[in-house]
Amino acid sequence: MLRSCHLLFICFSFLATITKAQIDQFKGSKNYEGPSNLVDLQYHMGPILTSPIDLYIIWYGNWNPNHQSTIRDFIYSLSSSSSVSPSVFDWWQTIRLYTDQTGSNITKSISLSQEFIDSRYSHGKFLTRLSIQSVIKNSIQTLHKPLPLNYRTGLYLVLTSSDVQVQDFCREVCGFHYFTFPSIVGGTLPYAWVGNSGTQCPGFCAYPFAWPKYSGMPTGNKNIMGAPNGDPGTEGMISVIAHELAEVSTDPFISGWYAGNDPSFPNEIADLCVGVYGTGAGGGFVGQVYKDKKGNAYNLNGVKGRRFLVQWVWDPVKKSCFGPNAIH
């Protein structure tokens, strides 16, 4: 949406490992969270992404190959049913419950079709919301291995490195999605942007892997939970990427699924669940999640043995936030 913000739920409670005692404790409770009696999520009759998605990543800035690999593996996990449950694939099945006016569901297929490396900072180290569209234009019109202008199944994902500042980044948003203007890019294409907050605002956009600024926590203990793949900034990006992919799929042109009467400020299916990662979330607690042997927090499994911590999304059937790691 216009300002599809990933405004992280800033809280100071520790994540918890799921134990048998905790499972017994939650057996009597519902396995999804959210103010279902207050949410009026509606379909506004516009297109949603029901066709297989060709995802094009634009790596803007200076990137660590290991961090790129982690993000790619998350993308691959979205369409891979081979991962151990609860998996990223299972998480995407909630998004697939959304349909258009013909009854067609959100696609089950997201393919990483092509990547473009913009390591020369073609538009500088400070980007406005509008100049991000020029970054997409550059990736399509460049002479060396350009991305295709794919009107039918293309989805463009601009990822900025930790040394790139973006308008409203760290103050209002960690990522957003919208659509390109034909006057700039040459067509109307759905896209999303997500920034790496590792050095700029990890406590805001990489929470719960870093303490919020001014939280009063000891300077020697800045990480709340270990990042399952080793880098808080990258882990924060992955949760925001998941957030934006869920919303751009169900509301690519701000005429699909959202709550509220103002399309300029819609509440989309991930906005409704900010800060919810597991059963029992709410009141400053992100919910029950798993820990690996090193104490790193996660709630989803992915390809190659990867683990990720990704927020829940609004389930249109249960009419509440839900994730596959919910305690039944």
Backbone torsions as a table, in degrees:
resi	resn	phi	psi	omega
1	MET	NA	178.7	-174.0
2	LEU	-55.2	-41.9	175.5
3	ARG	-134.9	59.8	-178.4
4	SER	-68.8	77.6	-170.6
5	CYS	-77.1	141.2	166.6
6	HIS	-99.8	74.3	-179.3
7	LEU	-80.2	103.9	-172.2
8	LEU	-68.7	143.8	-179.7
9	PHE	-79.4	103.9	-175.2
10	ILE	-81.2	117.8	179.8
11	CYS	-145.5	168.4	-172.0
12	PHE	-122.9	15.5	177.0
13	SER	-87.1	146.8	177.4
14	PHE	-77.3	147.5	169.9
15	LEU	-67.1	160.1	-176.8
16	ALA	-127.3	146.1	173.2
17	THR	-78.3	142.2	175.9
18	ILE	-79.4	120.7	176.2
19	THR	-116.2	167.8	179.8
20	LYS	-60.3	-40.7	179.8
21	ALA	-61.4	-39.8	179.9
22	GLN	-70.5	-36.0	176.7
23	ILE	-61.4	-44.6	178.6
24	ASP	-61.2	-38.5	-179.3
25	GLN	-62.6	-36.9	-175.0
26	PHE	-95.0	-1.5	-177.4
27	LYS	-59.5	-33.1	-178.2
28	GLY	-82.5	-5.1	-177.7
29	SER	-100.7	163.2	176.6
30	LYS	-67.0	152.3	-174.7
31	ASN	-97.8	25.7	174.5
32	TYR	-151.4	155.5	-172.4
33	GLU	-121.2	154.3	173.2
34	GLY	139.4	153.7	-179.0
35	PRO	-81.6	70.9	-172.3
36	SER	-62.3	-25.3	-179.4
37	ASN	-80.2	-7.7	-177.9
38	LEU	-109.4	-11.0	-173.3
39	VAL	-97.2	128.2	177.0
40	ASP	-117.5	72.6	179.7
41	LEU	-77.2	127.1	-176.2
42	GLN	-131.0	155.7	174.2
43	TYR	-97.4	128.2	-173.8
44	HIS	-103.1	21.0	168.9
45	MET	72.6	9.8	176.9
46	GLY	-89.1	173.4	-179.5
47	PRO	-68.6	148.4	170.2
48	ILE	-126.3	172.4	-172.5
49	LEU	-90.4	86.9	-179.3
50	THR	-94.3	-20.8	178.5
51	SER	-84.0	153.6	176.2
52	PRO	-50.5	133.0	-175.1
53	ILE	-90.5	128.5	168.5
54	ASP	-97.1	106.9	-176.3
55	LEU	-92.0	130.0	178.5
56	TYR	-117.1	119.0	179.8
57	ILE	-97.4	132.9	173.0
58	ILE	-111.0	109.9	179.0
59	TRP	-88.1	103.8	-175.9
60	TYR	-100.0	120.0	178.0
61	GLY	106.6	-153.3	-174.8
62	ASN	-103.4	114.1	-171.8
63	TRP	-116.4	140.2	172.0
64	ASN	-79.8	124.0	-178.3
65	PRO	-56.2	-33.6	179.1
66	ASN	-66.4	-37.9	178.6
67	HIS	-70.0	-37.6	175.5
68	GLN	-62.1	-41.4	-179.9
69	SER	-61.9	-40.8	178.7
70	THR	-61.6	-44.3	-179.8
71	ILE	-66.5	-42.2	177.4
72	ARG	-59.1	-43.0	-178.0
73	ASP	-64.7	-32.2	174.4
74	PHE	-65.3	-44.3	178.5
75	ILE	-60.0	-45.9	178.7
76	TYR	-60.4	-33.6	-176.2
77	SER	-68.0	-23.7	-177.0
78	LEU	-61.1	-33.5	-176.5
79	SER	-111.8	9.7	-177.7
80	SER	-102.5	112.5	-179.2
81	SER	-84.6	2.7	-175.8
82	SER	-85.7	-11.7	-178.0
83	SER	-71.7	151.4	178.9
84	VAL	-67.1	137.3	176.7
85	SER	-77.0	148.1	-2.8
86	PRO	-74.2	133.1	-171.4
87	SER	-121.1	167.5	173.6
88	VAL	-61.0	-38.4	176.8
89	PHE	-59.7	-44.7	177.9
90	ASP	-61.2	-41.3	179.1
91	TRP	-59.5	-40.2	-178.9
92	TRP	-67.0	-22.8	-178.6
93	GLN	-65.0	-27.6	175.1
94	THR	-66.3	-40.6	178.1
95	ILE	-65.3	-33.1	-179.3
96	ARG	-68.1	-14.0	178.4
97	LEU	-69.1	-18.4	-179.0
98	TYR	-77.7	139.1	-176.4
99	THR	-128.0	163.8	173.4
100	ASP	-98.0	-169.1	-175.8
101	GLN	-68.0	-16.6	178.1
102	THR	-91.4	-4.9	-177.0
103	GLY	88.4	6.4	179.3
104	SER	-77.7	135.8	-178.3
105	ASN	-85.9	159.2	169.7
106	ILE	-53.9	143.2	-176.3
107	THR	-60.9	152.2	173.7
108	LYS	-94.8	-5.3	-172.7
109	SER	-114.3	117.9	172.8
110	ILE	-124.9	111.0	-177.1
111	SER	-108.3	131.1	173.3
112	LEU	-78.6	95.3	-169.2
113	SER	-83.6	-36.2	-177.6
114	GLN	-163.8	155.2	179.2
115	GLU	-129.7	151.7	177.3
116	PHE	-130.0	131.3	-178.3
117	ILE	-102.2	113.9	177.9
118	ASP	-108.5	66.5	-175.5
119	SER	-79.0	-7.8	179.6
120	ARG	-94.4	7.6	178.9
121	TYR	51.8	63.5	-172.8
122	SER	-55.5	-25.8	180.0
123	HIS	-122.0	27.1	175.8
124	GLY	83.8	-175.9	-177.4
125	LYS	-100.4	7.0	169.9
126	PHE	-129.2	121.5	-177.8
127	LEU	-115.8	138.0	169.1
128	THR	-87.8	169.9	175.9
129	ARG	-58.0	-41.0	-177.1
130	LEU	-71.7	-36.7	-177.9
131	SER	-69.0	-18.6	174.4
132	ILE	-62.4	-32.9	175.4
133	GLN	-67.1	-32.7	176.5
134	SER	-69.7	-31.4	174.4
135	VAL	-63.1	-41.3	177.1
136	ILE	-64.7	-44.2	178.0
137	LYS	-56.2	-45.1	-179.9
138	ASN	-60.2	-38.6	-178.4
139	SER	-69.8	-24.5	-179.5
140	ILE	-88.8	-32.7	-174.5
141	GLN	-100.9	-2.3	178.9
142	THR	-62.7	154.0	-178.4
143	LEU	-81.1	-22.2	-175.9
144	HIS	-104.4	109.6	177.6
145	LYS	48.5	60.4	-179.2
146	PRO	-70.5	155.5	170.9
147	LEU	-77.1	150.7	177.8
148	PRO	-75.3	154.5	171.9
149	LEU	-90.3	90.9	-170.8
150	ASN	-102.8	97.6	-178.8
151	TYR	-72.7	-31.4	-167.7
152	ARG	-82.9	-47.5	-174.0
153	THR	-130.8	8.4	-175.2
154	GLY	-80.6	140.3	172.2
155	LEU	-136.5	125.0	-171.7
156	TYR	-107.8	129.6	-176.6
157	LEU	-120.7	110.7	178.6
158	VAL	-94.9	120.8	179.9
159	LEU	-117.0	121.0	-178.1
160	THR	-101.8	140.9	-178.3
161	SER	-74.2	170.5	-170.8
162	SER	-66.2	-15.6	-179.7
163	ASP	-96.6	8.1	-179.3
164	VAL	-105.0	126.3	175.9
165	GLN	-94.3	140.5	-179.1
166	VAL	-129.2	142.8	179.3
167	GLN	-49.9	125.9	178.2
168	ASP	74.2	-4.1	179.3
169	PHE	-64.8	134.8	178.9
170	CYS	76.7	-12.8	177.4
171	ARG	-105.2	-45.1	-179.0
172	GLU	-123.0	-31.2	-173.2
173	VAL	-136.8	156.1	169.1
174	CYS	-112.5	-15.2	178.5
175	GLY	-173.4	164.0	174.0
176	PHE	-157.2	166.1	173.3
177	HIS	-131.2	155.8	178.2
178	TYR	-163.8	-155.4	176.7
179	PHE	-137.1	150.9	-175.3
180	THR	-77.7	155.0	176.8
181	PHE	-93.2	132.6	179.0
182	PRO	-56.1	-32.2	-178.7
183	SER	-67.0	-20.5	179.6
184	ILE	-101.8	-52.1	-171.2
185	VAL	-98.0	-22.9	-178.4
186	GLY	102.7	2.8	179.1
187	GLY	-176.0	169.5	178.2
188	THR	-97.6	107.3	-174.0
189	LEU	-127.5	135.4	174.7
190	PRO	-71.3	140.8	179.1
191	TYR	-149.9	165.5	174.6
192	ALA	-140.9	151.8	173.4
193	TRP	-124.3	140.8	174.5
194	VAL	-139.6	135.4	-180.0
195	GLY	-104.9	152.0	174.8
196	ASN	-87.3	117.0	-173.4
197	SER	-95.5	6.9	-170.5
198	GLY	-51.1	-35.9	-179.3
199	THR	-111.6	-12.8	-175.8
200	GLN	-97.5	-45.5	-176.8
201	CYS	-158.3	57.5	-177.4
202	PRO	-58.9	-33.3	-179.9
203	GLY	-69.0	-17.4	179.3
204	PHE	-97.0	-49.8	-174.1
205	CYS	-103.4	-11.1	177.4
206	ALA	-115.5	13.5	173.0
207	TYR	-67.2	139.3	14.5
208	PRO	-98.1	30.7	177.8
209	PHE	-97.4	-1.3	177.0
210	ALA	-149.2	151.2	-179.9
211	TRP	-75.3	139.8	172.6
212	PRO	-61.2	145.4	178.7
213	LYS	-61.5	144.7	-179.9
214	TYR	64.7	22.8	180.0
215	SER	-77.7	-14.2	-179.6
216	GLY	84.6	6.5	-179.8
217	MET	-77.5	152.0	178.8
218	PRO	-56.4	140.4	-177.3
219	THR	-64.6	-23.1	-179.9
220	GLY	-85.9	2.9	-177.2
221	ASN	-136.2	64.1	-172.3
222	LYS	-83.2	-25.2	-178.0
223	ASN	-89.2	126.9	176.0
224	ILE	-74.8	-47.2	-179.7
225	MET	-136.5	145.2	175.4
226	GLY	-66.5	140.5	178.2
227	ALA	-76.7	129.0	-173.8
228	PRO	-61.0	-24.8	178.8
229	ASN	-113.5	12.9	167.6
230	GLY	99.8	-15.4	-175.3
231	ASP	-135.7	113.9	-177.9
232	PRO	-56.7	-41.2	-179.2
233	GLY	-61.4	-42.5	178.9
234	THR	-68.6	-41.2	179.9
235	GLU	-63.1	-40.4	176.2
236	GLY	-62.4	-41.0	178.0
237	MET	-59.4	-41.9	-176.4
238	ILE	-62.4	-42.0	178.0
239	SER	-64.9	-38.3	178.0
240	VAL	-70.3	-39.3	176.4
241	ILE	-58.7	-45.1	178.2
242	ALA	-59.6	-45.4	178.6
243	HIS	-54.8	-50.5	-175.6
244	GLU	-72.5	-36.0	177.5
245	LEU	-63.9	-38.8	177.7
246	ALA	-61.7	-42.3	-175.1
247	GLU	-79.9	-38.5	179.4
248	VAL	-69.0	-25.8	178.2
249	SER	-73.7	-35.7	-177.2
250	THR	-95.3	-11.6	-178.1
251	ASP	-151.7	59.2	-172.1
252	PRO	-68.1	-29.4	-176.0
253	PHE	-122.1	23.6	177.0
254	ILE	59.2	39.1	177.6
255	SER	-143.7	17.9	-178.4
256	GLY	-106.3	-118.5	-175.7
257	TRP	-96.9	119.4	171.6
258	TYR	-164.2	162.7	176.5
259	ALA	-104.7	150.4	-179.3
260	GLY	104.9	160.6	-176.3
261	ASN	-97.4	-8.8	-176.6
262	ASP	-108.2	108.0	-179.4
263	PRO	-65.1	-15.4	176.6
264	SER	-75.2	-23.2	-179.4
265	PHE	-137.0	59.5	-178.0
266	PRO	-77.3	153.1	169.9
267	ASN	-100.1	110.7	-175.2
268	GLU	-96.4	-177.9	-165.5
269	ILE	-67.8	-20.9	175.1
270	ALA	-95.1	-29.5	175.8
271	ASP	-57.9	-33.2	-176.7
272	LEU	-71.5	-11.2	-174.2
273	CYS	-127.0	22.4	-179.8
274	VAL	-58.9	130.2	178.8
275	GLY	88.7	-0.8	-178.9
276	VAL	-103.3	116.0	-179.8
277	TYR	-122.9	-9.6	-177.3
278	GLY	-168.0	174.2	-179.9
279	THR	-59.4	137.5	178.6
280	GLY	89.8	4.4	-178.6
281	ALA	-64.2	148.0	177.9
282	GLY	135.4	156.4	178.4
283	GLY	61.5	35.3	179.1
284	GLY	88.1	17.2	179.9
285	PHE	-127.7	130.0	-174.6
286	VAL	-81.6	-7.6	176.5
287	GLY	106.1	173.7	-178.7
288	GLN	-78.2	121.0	178.0
289	VAL	-131.5	173.8	-179.6
290	TYR	-90.2	163.0	168.6
291	LYS	-129.4	142.5	174.0
292	ASP	-85.2	-175.9	-175.4
293	LYS	-63.1	-21.7	179.4
294	LYS	-93.2	1.0	-179.0
295	GLY	86.9	10.7	179.5
296	ASN	-79.8	137.3	-175.7
297	ALA	-86.0	141.9	174.4
298	TYR	-158.5	160.9	173.6
299	ASN	-133.9	-5.2	179.5
300	LEU	-136.7	147.7	173.7
301	ASN	-101.9	149.8	-179.8
302	GLY	-134.4	-167.2	-179.1
303	VAL	-68.5	158.8	176.6
304	LYS	57.7	26.4	-179.9
305	GLY	75.1	11.1	179.6
306	ARG	-68.4	153.8	173.8
307	ARG	-131.3	144.7	-175.4
308	PHE	-137.8	155.4	173.1
309	LEU	-115.5	110.4	-173.4
310	VAL	-129.5	137.1	-178.7
311	GLN	-69.6	157.1	177.6
312	TRP	-74.6	168.2	175.9
313	VAL	-129.0	167.0	-178.0
314	TRP	-74.8	125.4	179.0
315	ASP	-91.8	119.1	-175.5
316	PRO	-72.7	-16.5	178.7
317	VAL	-87.2	-50.5	178.2
318	LYS	-74.1	-19.6	-177.6
319	LYS	57.4	43.7	175.9
320	SER	-159.6	170.9	174.0
321	CYS	-68.7	143.3	-177.3
322	PHE	-153.1	149.2	173.5
323	GLY	-146.2	156.2	-176.0
324	PRO	-67.6	-11.9	176.5
325	ASN	-90.0	9.7	178.8
326	ALA	-59.5	142.0	179.1
327	ILE	-83.9	122.1	-176.2
328	HIS	-89.4	NA	NA
